[in-house]
């Protein structure tokens, strides 16, 4: 069992990670997973924890935090009438299936392969954040089955592989189908719970050799607890900052940062 001296540096890093993720999430409205996964990976790596499936620990732990934060977020959006329950009922089963498939695939990938997947998809998300326009549309109304089911399955699958909630892919998709931005954000907050719960259940059953201390399956309990505690404190600060300043330039700067992080993750994943 690790002693306190070995745990303290990890806890200190995790406090900083959680604080940053909370502020960024509140300020820019981006999901915490897109920040947490690379932050977890570099922190655990710097502290000497490695292994062939370290990336799975980062993804699973990020999703565990999303179980908690998505409940809080969805409840808040529902209170404001911003959750479209019809879309959730239609997409929900397919999100769950996609998330389960994502865990099955992730369990068979190496950490390097999962890095490459994260780097590719996060880079796409960053480019959309930087250059996407609010008036882009691919349809005047939400698609019907089986197209809706196929899209939802892909969203659940990619999110479970990346350790993110439904917002990163869900919000752009819903707005592309002519959903108002507030309703898209509120509905996508429900995606997070539908993706994270089955994914975390699967990751808890995934044994990971050489994992950081107090890891159950692929979920790091210290990282989960510390990050949840700090994000609950700092997310309201980010929200207040968003109302006090223009977040658009910051969002573009974060998009550049995200693309650079994604490229570095992709570089390491392919062994460059």
C-alpha positions in Angstrom: 0.0 0.0 0.0 1.5 3.4 -0.9 2.4 5.7 1.9 1.2 9.3 2.3 4.4 10.8 0.9 3.7 9.1 -2.4 0.1 10.1 -2.5 0.5 13.8 -1.7 2.1 14.8 -5.0 -0.7 13.0 -6.9 -3.3 14.7 -4.8 -1.7 18.2 -5.4 -1.6 17.7 -9.1 -5.3 16.5 -9.1 -6.4 19.6 -7.2 -4.9 21.8 -9.9 -6.4 19.7 -12.6 -9.9 19.8 -11.1 -9.7 23.5 -10.5 -8.7 24.2 -14.1 -11.3 21.9 -15.5 -14.0 23.5 -13.4 -13.1 27.0 -14.4 -12.8 26.1 -18.1 -16.1 24.2 -18.1 -18.0 27.1 -16.4 -16.3 29.8 -18.6 -16.5 28.2 -22.0 -19.2 25.6 -21.6 -16.9 22.7 -22.7 -17.1 19.3 -21.1 -14.5 18.5 -18.4 -13.5 15.2 -20.0 -11.7 17.0 -22.9 -9.5 18.6 -20.3 -9.3 15.8 -17.7 -8.1 13.0 -19.9 -4.9 14.5 -21.2 -4.3 16.1 -17.8 -4.7 12.8 -16.0 -2.4 11.1 -18.6 0.5 13.6 -18.2 0.1 13.8 -14.4 0.2 10.0 -13.9 3.0 9.7 -16.4 5.1 12.4 -14.6 4.5 10.6 -11.3 5.9 7.4 -12.7 2.7 5.4 -13.3 2.7 3.8 -16.7 1.7 0.5 -18.1 0.2 -0.6 -21.3 -3.3 0.6 -20.4 -2.7 3.9 -18.5 -4.8 5.8 -21.0 -7.8 3.5 -20.1 -7.4 4.7 -16.5 -7.6 8.3 -17.6 -10.6 7.7 -19.8 -12.5 5.7 -17.2 -11.8 8.2 -14.4 -12.9 11.1 -16.5 -16.2 9.3 -17.2 -16.7 8.6 -13.5 -16.6 12.3 -12.8 -19.1 12.9 -15.7 -21.6 10.6 -13.9 -21.8 13.1 -11.1 -21.5 16.3 -13.0 -24.0 15.4 -15.7 -26.7 14.7 -13.1 -26.2 18.2 -11.7 -26.0 19.8 -15.1 -29.0 18.0 -16.6 -31.1 18.8 -13.5 -30.2 22.5 -13.8 -31.1 22.6 -17.5 -34.3 20.7 -16.9 -35.4 23.3 -14.4 -35.0 25.9 -17.1 -37.0 23.8 -19.7 -33.9 23.3 -21.9 -33.9 19.5 -22.1 -35.7 17.9 -25.0 -36.8 14.6 -23.5 -38.1 13.4 -26.8 -34.6 13.4 -28.3 -33.3 11.7 -25.2 -35.8 8.9 -25.4 -35.1 8.4 -29.1 -31.3 8.6 -28.8 -30.9 7.1 -25.3 -30.8 3.4 -26.0 -28.4 3.9 -28.9 -26.1 6.1 -26.7 -26.0 3.3 -24.2 -25.2 0.6 -26.8 -22.5 2.8 -28.4 -20.9 3.5 -25.0 -20.8 -0.3 -24.2 -19.2 -1.0 -27.6 -16.7 1.8 -26.9 -15.6 0.1 -23.6 -15.3 -3.3 -25.3 -13.0 -1.8 -28.0 -11.0 0.3 -25.5 -10.4 -2.8 -23.4 -8.6 -4.4 -26.3 -6.5 -1.4 -27.3 -3.1 -0.4 -26.0 -2.6 2.9 -24.3 -0.8 4.2 -27.4 -3.7 3.3 -29.7 -6.2 5.0 -27.4 -3.9 8.1 -27.3 -4.1 8.2 -31.1 -7.9 7.9 -31.1 -8.2 10.7 -28.5 -5.8 12.9 -30.4 -7.6 12.5 -33.7 -11.1 13.1 -32.3 -10.0 15.9 -29.9 -8.3 17.7 -32.8 -11.5 17.6 -34.8 -13.4 19.0 -31.9 -10.9 21.7 -31.4 -11.0 22.7 -35.1 -14.8 22.9 -35.0 -14.6 25.0 -31.8 -12.2 27.4 -33.6 -13.8 27.6 -37.0 -17.3 26.3 -36.7 -20.2 28.8 -37.3 -23.4 29.0 -35.4 -25.4 29.2 -38.6 -24.2 25.9 -40.1 -27.0 23.4 -40.8 -27.2 19.9 -42.3 -31.0 19.6 -41.7 -34.0 21.7 -40.8 -35.2 19.1 -38.2 -33.8 16.2 -36.2 -33.2 13.0 -38.3 -35.5 10.0 -37.9 -34.6 6.4 -37.4 -32.5 4.6 -38.4 -30.3 7.7 -39.1 -30.8 9.0 -35.5 -29.9 5.7 -34.0 -26.7 5.4 -36.1 -25.6 8.9 -35.1 -26.4 8.3 -31.4 -24.4 5.0 -31.4 -21.4 6.7 -32.9 -21.6 9.6 -30.3 -21.8 7.0 -27.5 -19.0 4.9 -29.0 -16.6 7.9 -29.6 -17.3 9.4 -26.2 -16.7 6.2 -24.3 -13.3 5.8 -26.1 -12.3 9.4 -25.3 -13.6 9.7 -21.7 -15.9 12.6 -22.5 -19.6 13.3 -22.0 -22.1 14.1 -24.7 -21.5 17.8 -25.1 -18.3 17.7 -27.2 -20.1 15.9 -30.1 -23.8 16.3 -29.0 -24.0 20.1 -29.0 -22.6 20.6 -32.5 -24.7 17.8 -33.9 -27.9 19.1 -32.4 -27.3 22.7 -33.6 -26.5 21.3 -37.0 -30.0 19.9 -37.0 -31.5 23.3 -36.2 -31.8 22.9 -32.4 -31.4 26.2 -30.5 -28.1 26.4 -28.7 -29.5 26.4 -25.2 -31.7 23.4 -25.9 -28.8 21.6 -27.5 -26.6 22.2 -24.5 -29.3 21.1 -22.1 -30.2 18.0 -24.0 -26.6 17.0 -24.5 -26.1 17.2 -20.7 -28.4 14.3 -20.6 -26.3 12.4 -23.1 -23.4 12.5 -20.6 -25.2 10.4 -18.0 -26.5 7.9 -20.6 -22.9 7.5 -21.9 -21.0 7.6 -18.6 -23.0 5.2 -16.5 -22.7 2.1 -18.8 -19.2 3.0 -19.7 -18.0 3.3 -16.1 -19.8 0.1 -15.2 -17.7 -1.6 -17.9 -14.4 0.1 -17.0 -14.8 -0.9 -13.3 -14.6 -4.6 -14.5 -11.4 -3.9 -16.6 -8.2 -5.0 -14.7 -5.3 -2.6 -15.3 -1.8 -3.7 -14.3 0.6 -1.1 -12.9 -2.3 1.3 -12.4 -2.0 4.3 -10.0 -2.7 3.5 -6.3 -6.3 2.9 -5.2 -7.6 2.2 -8.7 -10.6 0.0 -8.9 -10.8 -1.6 -12.3 -9.7 1.3 -14.5 -11.1 4.1 -12.2 -8.7 6.0 -10.0 -10.6 6.7 -6.8 -8.3 9.5 -5.6 -8.6 11.3 -8.9 -12.3 10.9 -9.0 -12.9 12.2 -5.5 -10.4 15.1 -5.7 -11.6 16.3 -9.1 -15.3 16.1 -8.2 -14.6 18.2 -5.0 -12.6 20.9 -6.8 -14.8 21.2 -9.9 -17.9 21.8 -7.7 -16.0 24.7 -6.1 -14.5 26.3 -9.3 -17.2 25.8 -11.9 -19.3 28.6 -10.4 -16.3 30.8 -10.6 -16.0 30.1 -14.3 -19.6 30.9 -14.8 -19.2 34.2 -13.1 -16.2 35.0 -15.3 -18.2 34.1 -18.4 -20.8 36.8 -17.5 -18.1 39.3 -16.7 -16.1 39.1 -19.9 -16.3 38.2 -23.5 -15.7 34.4 -23.7 -15.3 34.3 -27.5 -11.6 35.2 -27.7 -10.9 32.8 -24.8 -12.8 30.0 -26.5 -10.7 30.5 -29.6 -7.5 30.5 -27.5 -8.7 27.3 -25.8 -9.5 25.7 -29.2 -5.9 26.4 -30.3 -4.7 24.9 -27.0 -6.9 21.9 -27.5 -5.6 21.3 -31.0 -2.0 21.4 -29.8 -2.8 19.0 -27.0 -4.5 16.7 -29.4 -1.6 16.8 -31.9 0.9 16.0 -29.1 -1.3 13.1 -27.9 -1.5 11.9 -31.5 2.2 12.2 -31.9 2.9 10.1 -28.8 0.3 7.6 -29.8 1.9 6.9 -33.1 5.4 6.8 -31.6 6.9 10.0 -33.1 
